Amino acid sequence: MSALGNIAAAQSAKRIGAYNAKVTRMERDFILAKRDVNKKFYQKVTKPLLLKNQKKAEANLFVSSLRTGAEVRAGTTPYDVILENNINQAFNVVIADYNDEMDANDQLNQSLMLEAKAQGQEYAGRMTARAQKFAAVGSLLSDANKLGYIG
């Protein structure tokens, strides 16, 4: 009788492993979709807004420099301030692009780890099922030996 239990346990182990893998793959797919949304949002909203705000700040700085009455030309302090500001703004864009790329890579890595986990869950289910099938065969052989069918 325990052979039937082992066979049922084998089937259950395979189904549980497959179910867990399916749930993990759904989580992986969600992370990949989130990654795509985040990249599009950065490209279409965040970065353009950053660039727009930088242009506005650059114009305000230029007008403020002109209001002082100082001449804005190469080698003067107002020119150097504007130049440094432009360099800082360009650096901020590079940092924002880098952070966007790192976030995307992190989400990709998470999705790859989840796929590996899903494969492990399927494998664990198959190995548990195999062990239960061996136990069922062992139980049947033991019962047959007790009943005298094996000599």
C-alpha positions in Angstrom: 0.0 0.0 0.0 2.8 2.4 0.7 3.7 2.1 -3.0 0.6 3.9 -3.9 1.4 6.7 -1.5 4.9 7.0 -3.0 3.5 7.2 -6.5 1.0 9.9 -5.4 3.9 11.7 -3.7 5.9 11.5 -6.8 3.2 13.1 -8.9 2.6 15.8 -6.2 6.3 16.6 -6.1 6.4 17.1 -9.9 3.3 19.3 -9.8 4.5 21.4 -6.9 7.9 21.9 -8.5 6.2 22.9 -11.8 3.8 25.3 -9.9 6.6 26.9 -7.9 8.7 27.4 -11.2 5.7 28.9 -12.9 5.2 31.4 -10.0 8.9 32.3 -10.0 8.8 32.8 -13.8 5.8 35.1 -13.4 7.9 37.2 -10.9 10.8 37.2 -13.4 8.4 38.4 -16.2 7.1 41.2 -13.9 10.6 42.4 -13.1 11.5 42.4 -16.8 8.3 44.4 -17.6 9.1 46.8 -14.8 12.6 47.2 -16.3 11.1 48.1 -19.7 8.7 50.6 -18.1 11.4 52.2 -16.1 13.7 52.6 -19.1 10.9 54.2 -21.2 9.9 56.5 -18.4 13.5 57.6 -18.0 14.0 58.2 -21.7 10.6 59.9 -22.3 10.0 61.8 -19.0 12.9 61.9 -16.5 15.8 62.8 -18.8 13.9 65.3 -20.9 12.7 67.0 -17.7 16.3 67.1 -16.4 17.5 68.6 -19.6 14.7 71.2 -19.7 15.5 72.2 -16.1 19.1 72.5 -16.9 18.4 74.7 -19.9 16.3 77.0 -17.7 19.0 77.1 -15.0 21.6 77.9 -17.6 19.5 80.7 -19.1 18.9 82.1 -15.6 22.6 82.0 -14.8 23.5 83.8 -18.0 20.9 86.5 -17.4 22.1 86.9 -13.8 25.6 87.3 -15.1 24.6 89.9 -17.6 22.7 91.8 -14.9 25.8 92.3 -12.9 27.1 94.4 -15.7 30.2 92.3 -16.1 31.3 91.3 -19.5 30.7 87.6 -20.3 33.7 86.5 -22.5 36.4 83.9 -22.4 38.8 84.4 -19.5 36.3 86.4 -17.3 34.8 85.2 -14.1 31.2 85.1 -15.4 32.3 83.0 -18.4 34.2 80.6 -16.1 31.2 80.3 -13.8 28.9 79.5 -16.8 31.4 77.1 -18.2 31.7 75.3 -14.9 28.0 75.2 -14.6 27.7 73.6 -18.0 30.3 71.0 -17.1 28.4 70.2 -13.9 25.2 69.8 -15.8 26.7 67.5 -18.4 28.2 65.4 -15.5 24.7 65.2 -13.9 23.3 63.8 -17.1 26.0 61.3 -17.3 25.3 60.2 -13.7 21.6 60.0 -14.5 22.3 57.8 -17.6 24.6 55.6 -15.6 22.1 55.2 -12.8 19.4 54.3 -15.3 21.7 51.7 -16.9 22.7 50.2 -13.5 19.0 49.9 -12.5 18.2 48.2 -15.7 21.1 45.8 -15.3 20.1 45.1 -11.7 16.6 44.2 -12.8 18.0 42.0 -15.6 20.2 40.2 -13.1 17.3 39.7 -10.8 15.3 38.1 -13.6 18.1 35.8 -14.5 18.4 34.7 -10.9 14.7 34.0 -10.8 14.9 31.9 -13.9 17.7 29.9 -12.3 15.6 29.5 -9.2 12.6 28.3 -11.4 14.8 25.7 -13.0 16.0 24.6 -9.6 12.4 24.2 -8.4 11.6 22.1 -11.4 14.7 19.9 -10.9 13.9 19.5 -7.2 10.4 18.4 -8.1 11.7 15.8 -10.6 14.3 14.5 -8.2 11.8 14.1 -5.4 9.4 12.4 -7.8 12.2 10.0 -8.9 13.0 9.2 -5.2 9.4 8.5 -4.5 9.2 6.2 -7.6 12.2 4.3 -6.4 10.6 4.0 -2.9 7.4 2.7 -4.6 9.4 0.0 -6.5 11.2 -0.9 -3.3 8.0 -1.2 -1.4 6.5 -3.4 -4.1 9.5 -5.6 -4.2 9.5 -5.9 -0.4 5.8 -6.8 -0.4 6.4 -9.4 -3.1 9.2 -10.9 -1.1 7.1 -11.1 2.0 4.3 -12.8 0.1 6.8 -15.3 -1.4 6.6 -14.1 -5.0 10.4 -13.5 -5.0 12.4 -16.4 -4.0 
